[in-house]
Amino acid sequence: MGSWIIGVVLVLLVVIVIAKLVRIVPQGYEWTVETFGRYTRTLSPGLHFLVPFYQAVGARMNMMEQVLDVPSQDVITKDNAVVRVDGVVFYQVLDAAKAAYEVANLEQASLALVMTNIRTVLGSMDLDESLSKRDTINAQLLRVVDEATHPWGVKVNRIEIKDIAPPRDLVDAMAKQMKAEREKRSNILEAEGFKQAAILKADGEKQSAILAAEGKKEAAFREAEARIRLAEAEAEATRMVSEAIASGNINALNYFVANKYVEALKEIAHSPNQKMLLLPMEATGIIGSLAGIAELAKESLSQQGAKAVPPPR
């Protein structure tokens, strides 16, 4: 019986010695080795052998990137607005020995550091800045926290503010302000539209007036030109009649008398107040005048024909 107990004890002792002798570090972790409580080296992932009862494993550090949730906290901004803020931190242990022996509780210390700097950064900003400049807040937090955790052998990769929640009454006031700003922009745009429409209308009326004036100017020019041509024609006719009279042809006078006579009758006939027209005139006088005009035309044509025929050589 005694030998059986001694055998069991020896087997247990051998198992314990082997367990302390052979160490297998999993991937993504690093273990520190202590000799009588003093740090000596760091074990990387893989198989390692230690001297039992002389060397022991100290801290088992996770070397993978880890996520640390930052709980919500109330922060007072620069303009005395109270907002509720939470976030998340992504960090990674780069030096297992420093992370194990430079700080007592790495996760708790990192969390306290991040929360303190969140209050510091947001406390230096107005509410509008804290709501609109989230990237700036993240960058400032990352720079400060990463610098503070560097002596601990930790690299802070990212810090993200998840939510910034103002009080409900402040949210309602901001919504009213936003609505007022939108109505203001709408009124401004509407006024600009009316202004532009008035400008376009005035410009159109101006162009229309200019075109109308140009049209009247062109019409006046055309009328003046027509009068000039009519005057030239009358002058030419007067010259021809004067030459005919000078040559002793009395029918030229009949032409002028008949022409003026017909024009006078035309004006009397087209008068708006004339309801009845009496013509106490001799038809033979007009016929004689017309005969004289015809005779004058024949003589003019014969003279032109004689001028056109060249003299015989």
Residue pairs with C-beta under 8 A, 6 or more apart in sequence:
16 52
17 52
20 50
20 52
20 53
20 56
21 49
21 50
21 51
21 52
22 47
22 48
22 49
23 31
23 43
23 47
23 48
23 49
23 50
23 57
24 46
24 47
24 48
25 31
25 43
25 44
25 45
25 46
25 48
26 45
27 45
28 45
28 62
28 63
28 64
29 45
29 60
29 61
29 62
29 63
30 42
30 43
30 44
30 45
30 61
30 63
30 96
31 42
31 43
31 57
31 58
31 59
31 60
31 61
31 96
32 39
32 41
32 42
32 43
32 57
32 58
32 59
32 61
32 96
32 97
32 100
32 101
33 39
33 40
33 41
33 42
33 43
33 50
33 55
33 56
33 57
33 58
34 40
34 55
34 56
34 57
34 58
35 54
35 55
35 56
36 54
39 58
39 97
39 100
39 101
40 55
42 96
42 97
43 57
50 56
50 57
58 100
59 96
59 99
59 100
59 101
61 93
61 96
61 99
61 100
62 93
63 92
63 93
63 94
63 96
64 92
65 90
65 91
65 92
65 157
66 90
66 91
66 92
66 93
67 88
67 89
67 90
68 88
68 89
68 90
68 91
68 107
68 110
68 111
68 114
69 86
69 88
70 86
70 87
70 88
70 89
70 111
70 114
70 115
70 118
71 86
71 115
72 84
72 85
72 86
72 163
73 84
73 85
73 86
73 115
73 118
73 119
74 82
74 83
74 84
74 85
75 82
75 83
75 84
75 85
75 118
75 119
75 122
75 123
76 82
76 123
77 83
77 122
77 123
77 125
77 126
77 127
77 130
78 123
78 124
78 125
78 126
79 126
79 127
81 127
81 166
81 167
81 170
82 166
82 167
83 122
83 127
83 130
83 164
83 165
83 166
83 167
84 163
84 164
84 165
85 118
85 122
85 161
85 163
85 164
85 165
86 161
86 162
86 163
87 114
87 118
87 141
87 159
87 160
87 161
87 162
88 159
88 160
88 162
89 110
89 111
89 114
89 145
89 156
89 158
89 159
90 156
90 157
90 158
90 159
90 160
91 110
91 149
91 154
91 155
91 156
91 157
92 154
92 155
92 157
93 99
93 106
93 153
93 154
93 155
94 153
94 154
94 155
95 153
96 153
97 153
98 151
98 152
98 153
98 154
99 106
99 152
99 153
99 154
102 151
102 152
102 153
103 109
103 152
106 152
106 154
109 152
110 145
110 149
110 154
110 156
113 145
113 148
113 149
114 141
114 145
114 159
117 140
117 141
117 144
117 145
118 141
118 161
120 144
121 137
121 140
121 141
121 144
122 130
122 137
122 164
125 133
125 137
127 166
127 170
130 137
130 164
131 164
131 166
134 161
134 164
137 161
138 158
138 159
138 160
138 161
141 159
141 161
142 156
142 158
142 159
145 156
145 159
146 155
146 156
149 155
149 156
166 174
240 300
241 252
241 255
241 256
242 252
244 251
244 252
244 296
244 299
245 252
245 253
249 296
249 299
250 292
251 292
251 293
251 295
251 296
251 299
252 292
252 296
253 292
254 288
254 289
254 291
254 292
254 293
254 296
255 289
255 292
255 293
255 296
257 289
258 286
258 289
258 290
258 292
258 293
261 286
261 289
265 279
268 274
268 277
269 277
